[in-house]
């Protein structure tokens, strides 16, 4: 981490974090996660800090997630410290969720994967008209982690598993509808939010005064019934079958799912169904187990190759079809890690 990747400072009544890697879409490194974790612990105990605010330097991304290319490179060289990144990131996400003070995320751009982790676990998720949310992992041979098992299962109906499996992007209006965001404030007003929080006003008071409604329609609301019908099925195969009965949208969604890693789809389906009955820390422990096995596998590296390295967008998944993925193999992803288990 350079001194410019992550800017933390106290400003009046707030502790403020600014993500500052615009050329990397503010992707998170382990050093950034560790610095954020340390800073959150310090501010939690500081009576002069009434709230914590996270934002990003102006650009198209709030945070595009973890630094996938760095993880890919570490995995390829079999770096023994590879899982250290995830351990640190998960602890940082837990610190956000457990912070005994308001945590205000000003989301003005992409919030993908780990970008959802540094925002959605907070008490106040403020989306602008430029906010776009996604858990894109199944498209690169992974699964939604960073506590997504927990927060996606809090969304209404079957929206959580729909977002988890498809990796689709949703707008600020969608995020407000399903609860990923708590407020909508136009980008031009974010400076006013910061100023008033800095002067000691309570986040609820400030956001009540400055929040509005996005101009676009919440697409998830218009498709809610179809999403619930299709994604309440008992398997990926059954979901695909139900989607074929849902007209053009269903056919398009089924086509998206067929481009995803079959292993990722089956792992994610089981993860989400089991996670619905778990608390947050148990969800994190399960995610860490899955991630450890994913890093030992093939599809993540193939997904990154196709998306970011060769950019041919034609991953060759192994196995290549759902019927070739055995339940015994999927169970292996969820098995305990013995002395490598995740702990807070």
PAVOFI-408285 format. One record per residue (C-alpha): x negated, y negated, z negated. Coordinates in steps of 0.05 Angstrom, whole numbers, padded with zeros to 5 digits, always signed. Each point is the difference from the previous one (the first is absolute). Example, Ala and Ser with C-alpha at 12.3 -4.5 7.8 and 13.67 -1.06 7.14 Angstrom:
! residues 2
-00246+00090-00156-00027-00069+00013
//
This chain:
! residues 344
+00000+00000+00000-00026-00069+00017+00018-00059-00044+00049-00022+00054+00040+00065+00005+00037-00011-00064+00010-00067-00034+00024-00001-00073+00007-00062-00042+00043-00032-00054+00042-00058+00024+00040-00034-00054+00048+00050-00030-00014+00055+00050-00053+00050+00019-00005+00000+00076-00028+00053+00046-00010-00014+00074-00018+00056+00049-00050-00028+00049-00022+00050+00053+00041-00027+00059-00043+00034+00053+00016+00067-00034+00073-00020-00011-00017-00006-00074-00010+00075-00006-00019+00022-00070-00068+00029-00018-00015+00036-00065-00039-00060-00025+00060-00045+00012+00046+00049-00038-00050+00004-00057-00006-00075-00004+00075-00008+00000+00009+00052-00054-00052-00034-00044+00032-00068+00011+00070+00024-00015-00023+00030-00066-00034-00066-00019+00061-00042+00018+00047+00047-00036-00035-00018-00065-00008-00075+00014+00055-00042-00032-00016-00058+00047+00022+00042+00060+00076+00001+00004+00005+00036+00067-00043+00031+00054+00007-00018+00073-00028+00037+00060-00003-00028+00070-00046+00004+00061-00037-00048+00045+00045-00025+00057+00004+00049+00057+00044+00057+00026-00014+00047-00059+00015-00004-00074-00036+00067-00008-00003+00056+00051-00015+00052-00053-00063+00038-00019-00061-00006+00045+00016+00062+00040-00062-00003+00043-00045-00001-00062+00039+00059-00029-00007+00037+00067-00075-00012+00002-00009+00022-00073+00041+00063+00013-00039+00017+00064-00066-00002-00037+00031+00040-00058-00015-00055-00050+00009+00028-00070+00028-00066-00023+00056-00002+00051+00056+00011-00050-00027-00055-00044+00034-00051+00045+00068+00031-00010-00011+00008-00075-00016-00074-00006+00056-00022+00045+00052+00041-00037-00023-00027-00067+00004-00071+00028+00072+00014+00024+00018+00026-00069-00029-00063-00032+00044-00043+00044+00062+00040-00018-00016-00002-00074-00023-00073-00003+00036-00032-00060+00008-00065+00039+00035-00020+00064-00038+00021+00063+00020-00040+00061-00021+00025+00069+00006-00052+00056+00006+00044+00061-00011-00039+00064-00018+00052+00052-00011+00075+00006+00005+00040-00065-00019+00071+00021-00018+00059-00044-00045-00027-00055+00028-00070+00015+00066+00026-00027-00038+00026-00060-00027-00069-00019+00069-00031+00008+00058+00047-00011-00024+00023-00069+00005-00072-00024+00061-00033-00031+00011-00052+00054-00010+00017+00074+00009-00063+00041+00006+00012+00075-00006-00054+00053+00028+00002+00071-00067+00030+00021+00003+00059-00049-00001+00070+00029+00000+00062-00044-00021+00070+00018-00028+00064-00029-00035+00022+00065-00036+00062-00026+00035+00057+00038-00022-00034+00065-00073+00012-00019+00006+00069-00031+00010-00023-00072+00059-00009-00048+00027-00061-00037-00041-00008-00064-00016-00060-00046+00061+00017-00042+00047+00001+00060+00027+00067-00024+00029-00039-00058+00022-00066+00031+00028+00029+00065+00043+00047-00042+00030-00062-00034+00028-00026+00065+00074+00010+00015+00024+00064+00033-00049+00035+00046-00037-00063+00021-00063+00018-00038-00011+00067+00033+00019-00031+00068-00055-00052-00008-00049+00051-00027+00008+00049+00058+00007-00048+00059-00051-00053-00021+00045-00052+00033-00010-00074-00013+00054-00040-00035+00012-00075-00003+00010-00046-00059+00075+00007+00008-00006+00076-00003-00047-00005-00060+00049-00043-00038+00058+00046+00017-00034+00063-00026-00039-00032-00058-00072+00000+00025+00003-00076-00006+00035-00038-00055+00002-00070+00032-00005-00035+00067-00038-00065+00002-00022-00030+00067-00075-00004+00011+00001-00075-00001+00026+00002-00072-00053+00047-00028-00044-00059-00019+00057-00028-00041+00009+00066-00036-00074+00000-00017+00001-00072-00024+00060+00010-00046-00027+00065-00029-00067-00034-00012+00035-00054-00040+00030+00052-00046+00071+00010+00028+00028+00070-00007+00001+00042+00064+00075+00013-00006+00014-00074-00004-00046-00018+00059+00025+00056+00045+00073-00014-00016-00012-00071+00024-00039+00016+00063+00027+00066+00024+00046+00006+00060+00023+00051+00051-00037+00024+00061+00031-00017+00067-00003+00071+00028+00047+00057-00016-00020+00059-00044-00003+00056+00050-00004+00052-00056+00069-00023-00023+00031+00011+00068-00031+00070+00004+00009+00020-00073+00055+00052+00011-00038+00035+00056-00065-00001-00040+00035+00031-00060+00033+00054+00043-00063+00021+00036-00053-00007-00055+00040+00035-00055-00015+00066+00036-00037+00056-00035-00060+00003+00047-00036-00037+00055+00029+00047+00051+00070-00014-00025-00013-00075+00002-00020+00006+00073+00063+00039+00014+00045-00051-00033-00035-00058+00035+00021+00029+00067+00072-00012-00021-00012-00074-00014+00000-00029+00070-00056-00042+00030-00029-00020-00068-00002+00072-00023-00034+00023+00064-00052-00056-00005-00014+00016-00073-00008+00074+00015-00049-00018+00055-00040-00041-00050-00003+00057-00049-00024+00048+00054-00062-00044+00011-00020+00004-00074-00046+00052-00031+00042+00062-00014-00040+00013-00063+00010-00072-00023+00075+00005+00012+00007+00064-00041-00044-00025-00056+00037-00067-00003+00068+00033+00000-00019+00044-00060-00035-00059-00034+00061-00044+00004+00049+00054-00022-00042+00021-00060-00018-00072-00017+00073-00020-00009-00002+00035-00068-00068-00025-00023-00024-00061-00039-00051-00048+00029-00063+00031-00029+00022+00070+00021+00011-00026+00071-00070-00029+00001-00029+00066-00024+00037+00037+00055-00024-00050+00052-00072+00008-00022+00005+00075+00007+00028-00006+00070-00052-00052+00021-00058+00044-00023+00025+00055+00045+00014-00048+00058-00072-00024-00003-00023+00072+00008+00045+00012+00060+00001-00020+00073+00061-00042+00017-00021-00064-00035-00066-00003+00038+00035+00015+00065+00053-00052-00013-00051-00054-00014-00040+00021+00061+00061-00008+00045+00024-00065-00032-00063-00038-00016-00062+00030+00032+00016+00027+00069+00067-00036-00001+00032+00050+00048+00061+00006-00046+00002+00074+00016-00018+00038-00064-00008+00075+00005+00031+00024-00064-00019+00067-00030+00048+00036-00005+00035-00035+00058+00072+00020-00015+00044+00004-00061+00014+00074+00007-00075+00013-00005-00006-00033-00069+00010+00053-00054+00032-00015-00067-00058+00035-00033-00048-00050+00031+00043-00059-00021+00002+00027-00072-00076-00004-00002+00003-00076+00005+00039-00004-00066-00043+00047-00041-00037-00027-00061-00071-00025+00009-00025+00026-00067-00056-00046-00024+00012-00050+00057+00071-00019-00020+00020-00073+00001+00007-00035-00067+00013-00072-00018
//
